């Protein structure tokens, strides 16, 4: 069964978005992904956990928090 992981991520420039997309595409067992630049939201669907997606995003030097968590975590 697929999990839906929603994260708040800093998406302020095209370079940030490219890096995040490249990192997300490398995750095993993802089915779909979506980036909403207006909401600074990344949604990943598949056999993944939020911790796994956050770890991948942190690895490229970006900040990510679970959607709806306290604090923004939005930096570029």
C-alpha positions as CSV (number, residue, x, y, z in Angstrom):
1,X,0.0,0.0,0.0
2,X,1.4,3.4,-1.0
3,X,2.1,6.1,1.6
4,X,1.6,9.7,0.9
5,X,4.4,11.9,2.3
6,X,3.8,15.7,2.3
7,X,6.6,18.0,3.3
8,X,7.3,21.7,3.6
9,X,10.4,22.5,1.7
10,X,12.1,25.8,0.6
11,X,11.4,26.1,-3.1
12,X,12.5,29.7,-3.7
13,X,14.5,29.3,-6.9
14,X,14.7,27.0,-10.0
15,X,18.0,25.6,-8.8
16,X,16.5,24.4,-5.5
17,X,13.6,22.8,-7.4
18,X,16.0,21.0,-9.8
19,X,18.1,19.7,-6.9
20,X,15.1,18.4,-5.0
21,X,13.6,16.8,-8.0
22,X,16.9,15.0,-8.8
23,X,17.1,13.7,-5.2
24,X,13.5,12.6,-5.1
25,X,13.7,10.7,-8.4
26,X,16.5,8.6,-6.9
27,X,14.4,7.2,-4.1
28,X,13.5,3.6,-4.5
29,X,9.8,2.6,-4.7
30,X,8.2,6.0,-5.4
31,X,5.2,6.0,-7.6
32,X,4.5,9.7,-8.0
33,X,5.8,13.1,-6.8
34,X,4.5,16.6,-7.1
35,X,6.0,20.0,-6.2
36,X,3.8,23.0,-5.4
37,X,6.0,26.1,-5.5
38,X,3.3,28.4,-4.3
39,X,2.8,26.4,-1.1
40,X,6.5,25.2,-0.8
41,X,5.1,21.7,-0.7
42,X,6.5,18.4,-1.9
43,X,4.3,15.4,-2.1
44,X,5.7,11.9,-2.7
45,X,3.6,8.8,-3.0
46,X,5.0,5.2,-2.8
47,X,6.5,2.7,-0.5
48,X,8.5,5.4,1.4
49,X,8.4,7.1,4.8
50,X,8.6,10.8,5.6
51,X,11.8,10.2,7.4
52,X,13.4,8.7,4.3
53,X,12.3,11.6,2.0
54,X,13.4,14.2,4.6
55,X,16.8,12.4,4.9
56,X,17.3,12.6,1.1
57,X,16.4,16.3,1.0
58,X,18.7,17.1,4.0
59,X,21.5,15.2,2.2
60,X,21.4,17.9,-0.5
61,X,21.5,20.7,2.0
62,X,17.8,21.6,2.0
63,X,15.5,21.9,5.0
64,X,12.3,19.8,5.1
65,X,9.6,19.3,7.7
66,X,6.5,17.3,7.6
67,X,3.5,19.2,6.3
68,X,1.6,20.8,9.1
69,X,4.5,20.6,11.6
70,X,5.3,23.5,13.8
71,X,7.9,25.9,12.4
72,X,8.4,26.8,8.8
73,X,11.6,25.1,7.9
74,X,11.5,27.1,4.7
75,X,14.9,28.3,3.6
76,X,16.6,28.2,0.3
